[in-house]
Amino acid sequence: MAETTATGAGMPQLDVSTFSNQIFWLIVTLVALYFIMSRVALPRIAAVLADRRGTITSDIAAAEEYKLKAREAEEAYTKALAEARAEANRIVEAARAEMQAELDVQLQKADAEISAKAAESERRIREIRDSALEMVSDVSNDITADILGVFDAKADKASVVAAVSERMKGGA
């Protein structure tokens, strides 16, 4: 027995006498692995890959849908913004027109007041001028009578008034 262990020493896989037996079991193992892999493991892997592919496809479809919704929302926002700007411009124009109308009314009132005050001022100026002319006429009559009195010239009041009136009108 000691000899068998001495000659049988080494790795059993490299023993040429057991090669046919090793090759048989290698083929049986490979065929069993092939059937196990093709019937159990590969269908599971294929199912996982199909699930992933389906998930990716549905995610891409959802992303396209969200992209479309985002584009629609952006268009709606742009439209709403344009409408809001148009409405704001309309309100501004309406307010501007209202303010201009109110300003026109106020200007008309101011023009009417100015015209009335100007007419009143002209009337007063005429009164003052007429009053001043009357006063000048009275003073001129009085001074003329006094001057004639100084020169001992006799003239009645009516002739003095007539002479002064004639002279004030521009006559000689």
C-alpha positions as CSV (number, residue, x, y, z in Angstrom):
1,M,0.0,0.0,0.0
2,A,2.9,2.2,0.5
3,E,3.8,1.8,-3.1
4,T,0.4,2.9,-4.4
5,T,0.5,6.1,-2.5
6,A,4.0,6.7,-3.8
7,T,3.1,6.1,-7.4
8,G,-0.3,7.8,-7.1
9,A,1.2,10.9,-5.7
10,G,0.4,14.1,-7.5
11,M,-2.8,15.8,-8.8
12,P,-5.6,13.3,-9.7
13,Q,-6.8,15.6,-12.5
14,L,-3.6,15.1,-14.4
15,D,-3.7,11.3,-14.1
16,V,-4.0,10.1,-17.8
17,S,-5.8,6.9,-16.8
18,T,-8.8,8.8,-15.5
19,F,-9.1,11.2,-18.5
20,S,-12.1,9.5,-20.1
21,N,-14.0,9.4,-16.9
22,Q,-13.2,13.1,-16.3
23,I,-14.3,14.0,-19.8
24,F,-17.6,12.2,-19.4
25,W,-18.4,14.0,-16.2
26,L,-17.3,17.3,-17.7
27,I,-19.7,16.9,-20.6
28,V,-22.5,15.8,-18.2
29,T,-21.9,18.9,-16.0
30,L,-21.7,21.2,-19.0
31,V,-25.0,19.8,-20.4
32,A,-26.7,20.1,-17.0
33,L,-25.4,23.7,-16.6
34,Y,-26.6,24.5,-20.1
35,F,-30.1,23.2,-19.3
36,I,-30.3,24.9,-15.9
37,M,-29.1,28.2,-17.4
38,S,-31.3,28.0,-20.5
39,R,-34.4,26.9,-18.5
40,V,-34.0,28.8,-15.3
41,A,-31.4,31.6,-15.1
42,L,-31.6,33.0,-18.7
43,P,-35.4,33.3,-18.7
44,R,-35.2,35.2,-15.4
45,I,-32.4,37.5,-16.8
46,A,-34.5,37.9,-20.0
47,A,-37.5,38.8,-17.9
48,V,-35.5,41.4,-15.9
49,L,-34.1,42.8,-19.2
50,A,-37.6,43.0,-20.7
51,D,-38.9,44.7,-17.5
52,R,-36.1,47.2,-17.7
53,R,-36.7,47.7,-21.4
54,G,-40.4,48.2,-20.7
55,T,-39.7,50.6,-17.8
56,I,-37.3,52.6,-20.0
57,T,-39.8,52.7,-22.8
58,S,-42.6,53.8,-20.5
59,D,-40.3,56.4,-18.9
60,I,-39.3,57.7,-22.4
61,A,-43.0,57.9,-23.3
62,A,-43.8,59.6,-20.1
63,A,-40.9,62.0,-20.6
64,E,-42.3,62.8,-24.1
65,E,-45.7,63.3,-22.7
66,Y,-44.4,65.6,-20.0
67,K,-42.3,67.5,-22.6
68,L,-45.5,67.9,-24.7
69,K,-47.4,69.1,-21.6
70,A,-44.5,71.5,-20.7
71,R,-44.6,72.9,-24.3
72,E,-48.4,73.3,-24.1
73,A,-48.0,75.0,-20.7
74,E,-45.3,77.3,-22.1
75,E,-47.6,78.2,-25.0
76,A,-50.5,78.8,-22.6
77,Y,-48.2,81.0,-20.4
78,T,-47.0,82.9,-23.4
79,K,-50.6,83.4,-24.6
80,A,-51.8,84.5,-21.1
81,L,-48.8,86.9,-20.8
82,A,-49.6,88.4,-24.2
83,E,-53.3,88.8,-23.2
84,A,-52.3,90.3,-19.8
85,R,-50.0,92.8,-21.6
86,A,-52.7,93.7,-24.1
87,E,-55.2,94.1,-21.2
88,A,-52.7,96.3,-19.3
89,N,-52.1,98.4,-22.4
90,R,-55.9,98.7,-22.8
91,I,-56.3,99.8,-19.2
92,V,-53.4,102.3,-19.5
93,E,-55.0,103.7,-22.7
94,A,-58.4,104.0,-21.1
95,A,-56.9,105.7,-18.0
96,R,-54.9,108.0,-20.3
97,A,-58.0,108.9,-22.3
98,E,-60.0,109.4,-19.1
99,M,-57.3,111.6,-17.6
100,Q,-57.0,113.6,-20.9
101,A,-60.8,114.1,-20.9
102,E,-60.7,115.3,-17.3
103,L,-57.7,117.6,-18.2
104,D,-59.6,119.0,-21.1
105,V,-62.6,119.7,-18.9
106,Q,-60.4,121.4,-16.3
107,L,-58.6,123.4,-19.1
108,Q,-62.0,124.5,-20.4
109,K,-63.0,125.6,-16.9
110,A,-59.7,127.4,-16.4
111,D,-60.1,129.1,-19.8
112,A,-63.6,130.2,-19.0
113,E,-62.5,131.6,-15.6
114,I,-59.6,133.4,-17.3
115,S,-61.9,134.8,-19.9
116,A,-64.3,135.9,-17.3
117,K,-61.6,137.5,-15.2
118,A,-60.1,139.2,-18.3
119,A,-63.5,140.6,-19.2
120,E,-64.0,141.8,-15.6
121,S,-60.5,143.3,-15.7
122,E,-61.1,145.1,-19.0
123,R,-64.4,146.5,-17.6
124,R,-62.6,147.7,-14.5
125,I,-59.9,149.3,-16.6
126,R,-62.5,151.1,-18.7
127,E,-64.2,152.3,-15.5
128,I,-60.9,153.5,-14.1
129,R,-59.9,155.1,-17.4
130,D,-63.3,156.8,-17.7
131,S,-63.1,157.9,-14.0
132,A,-59.6,159.2,-14.6
133,L,-60.7,161.1,-17.7
134,E,-63.6,162.5,-15.7
135,M,-61.3,163.5,-12.9
136,V,-58.8,165.0,-15.3
137,S,-61.6,166.9,-16.9
138,D,-62.8,168.2,-13.5
139,V,-59.3,169.1,-12.4
140,S,-58.6,170.7,-15.8
141,N,-61.8,172.8,-15.4
142,D,-60.9,173.8,-11.9
143,I,-57.3,174.7,-12.9
144,T,-58.4,176.6,-16.0
145,A,-60.9,178.6,-13.8
146,D,-58.2,179.3,-11.3
147,I,-55.7,180.4,-14.0
148,L,-58.3,182.7,-15.5
149,G,-58.9,184.0,-12.0
150,V,-55.3,184.7,-11.6
151,F,-55.2,186.7,-14.9
152,D,-58.4,188.5,-13.9
153,A,-60.1,187.1,-17.0
154,K,-63.8,186.7,-16.6
155,A,-65.3,183.5,-18.0
156,D,-68.3,181.6,-16.9
157,K,-68.2,178.0,-15.9
158,A,-70.0,176.7,-19.0
159,S,-67.5,178.3,-21.4
160,V,-64.5,177.0,-19.3
161,V,-66.0,173.4,-19.4
162,A,-66.7,173.7,-23.2
163,A,-63.1,175.0,-23.9
164,V,-61.5,172.3,-21.7
165,S,-63.7,169.5,-23.3
166,E,-62.8,170.8,-26.8
167,R,-59.1,170.8,-26.0
168,M,-59.2,167.3,-24.4
169,K,-60.9,165.9,-27.5
170,G,-58.0,167.1,-29.6
171,G,-59.4,170.3,-31.0
172,A,-57.6,173.6,-31.2
